[in-house]
Amino acid sequence: MPAWEWALDIVGAFLLLALLYGISLIVRRRFLARHGGTFELSYRVRSEHPGRGWLLGIGRYSGQSLEWFRIFSLSPRPKRVWARELLEYSGRRAPAGTEEMSLYDGHVVASCHYGSEPLEIAMSEASLTGFQSWLESGPPGTDWNRR
């Protein structure tokens, strides 16, 4: 078999793998959203450098927790899970500098605390309203004196 035929076979195999990966991402997104409550949610992993360290993802409310899934992962399990009783909303701000290019268009950054650790997540205005409502609507016996 000539070398050009090998090259075409390799290129065809890579295109097929890319297509299967894209289809798998779509199926995974549908699988995660089948019960509703999903929204675009970015998570800031590192905050040492201003405007950097953001990862795009999908958020999903699951009972008393907020689950975060990486957008380009095929894993059906969340990468991060935050329990409602440990989350405290501190405020919001507009993306600054390079953050505008790192985040989804129209998203705002929500500053939170998870236990004693600072946490920054970014979502749309409508999702932020839903997030605040979800935090406030804890089950009976919840500590209502949280910040």
C-alpha positions in Angstrom: 0.0 0.0 0.0 1.5 3.4 -1.0 2.3 6.0 1.7 -0.4 8.4 0.6 -3.1 5.7 1.3 -1.7 5.2 4.8 -1.8 8.9 5.3 -5.4 9.1 4.1 -6.4 6.2 6.4 -4.7 7.9 9.4 -6.4 11.2 8.6 -9.8 9.4 8.2 -9.3 7.7 11.5 -8.6 11.0 13.3 -11.7 12.6 11.7 -13.8 9.7 12.8 -12.5 9.9 16.4 -13.1 13.7 16.5 -16.7 13.1 15.2 -17.3 10.4 17.9 -15.9 12.6 20.6 -18.2 15.5 19.5 -21.2 13.2 19.5 -20.2 11.8 22.9 -20.1 15.3 24.3 -23.6 16.0 23.0 -25.0 12.8 24.4 -23.3 13.4 27.8 -24.8 16.9 28.0 -28.3 15.5 27.3 -27.7 12.8 29.9 -26.7 15.4 32.5 -29.7 17.7 31.7 -32.3 15.0 31.6 -33.7 15.9 35.0 -33.3 19.7 34.5 -31.5 22.2 36.7 -28.4 22.4 34.5 -26.8 25.7 33.5 -23.4 27.0 32.2 -21.1 27.4 35.2 -17.4 28.3 35.2 -15.2 27.5 38.1 -11.9 29.3 39.1 -9.4 26.7 40.1 -6.4 29.0 40.7 -6.5 32.6 41.8 -2.8 33.4 42.0 -2.8 35.4 38.8 -5.6 37.9 38.1 -8.1 36.8 35.4 -6.6 33.3 35.0 -7.4 29.9 36.2 -11.0 29.6 34.9 -12.5 26.3 33.6 -15.7 26.2 31.6 -18.3 23.7 32.7 -21.9 22.8 33.5 -23.6 23.2 36.9 -26.4 21.0 38.1 -28.4 21.2 41.3 -28.7 17.8 42.9 -30.7 17.8 46.2 -28.6 19.6 48.7 -25.5 20.1 46.5 -24.3 21.9 43.5 -22.4 19.7 41.1 -19.8 21.0 38.5 -18.9 19.1 35.4 -16.1 20.0 33.0 -17.5 21.0 29.6 -15.1 18.9 27.5 -14.9 15.8 29.7 -16.7 12.6 28.9 -17.0 11.6 32.6 -20.6 11.3 33.9 -19.4 12.1 37.4 -19.0 15.7 38.6 -15.5 17.0 39.0 -16.5 19.2 42.0 -19.5 19.0 44.4 -20.4 21.8 46.8 -22.8 21.2 49.7 -25.4 23.9 50.2 -24.9 24.2 53.9 -21.2 25.1 53.5 -21.7 27.6 50.6 -21.9 31.3 51.4 -22.6 34.0 48.8 -20.4 37.1 49.3 -21.2 39.2 46.2 -20.8 39.6 42.5 -18.7 41.5 40.0 -18.2 41.9 36.3 -15.4 39.9 34.7 -12.2 42.1 34.5 -9.5 42.1 31.9 -8.7 38.7 30.4 -11.5 37.1 32.4 -13.9 38.4 29.7 -12.2 36.1 27.1 -12.0 33.1 29.5 -15.7 33.0 30.5 -18.9 32.6 28.6 -20.3 35.8 27.1 -22.6 37.7 29.5 -21.5 35.9 32.7 -20.9 37.6 36.0 -18.5 36.3 38.7 -20.0 35.3 42.0 -17.7 35.4 45.0 -18.5 32.7 47.6 -17.0 30.9 50.5 -17.0 27.2 50.8 -16.4 26.5 54.4 -13.4 28.8 55.1 -12.1 28.7 51.6 -12.8 31.4 49.0 -14.6 30.2 45.9 -15.3 32.0 42.6 -17.8 30.8 40.1 -19.2 32.5 37.0 -22.7 32.2 35.5 -25.3 34.3 33.7 -27.5 36.8 35.5 -30.5 34.5 35.4 -28.5 31.6 36.8 -27.1 33.8 39.5 -30.6 34.7 40.6 -31.5 30.9 40.7 -28.3 30.2 42.6 -29.2 32.8 45.2 -32.7 31.4 45.5 -31.4 27.9 45.8 -29.0 28.9 48.6 -31.8 30.7 50.5 -34.3 28.0 50.2 -32.6 25.5 52.4 -34.5 22.7 54.2 -36.1 23.3 57.6 -33.6 23.6 60.4 -31.1 25.5 58.2 -29.0 28.2 59.8 -30.8 31.4 58.5 -28.2 33.6 60.1 -25.5 32.8 57.5 -24.1 35.8 55.5 
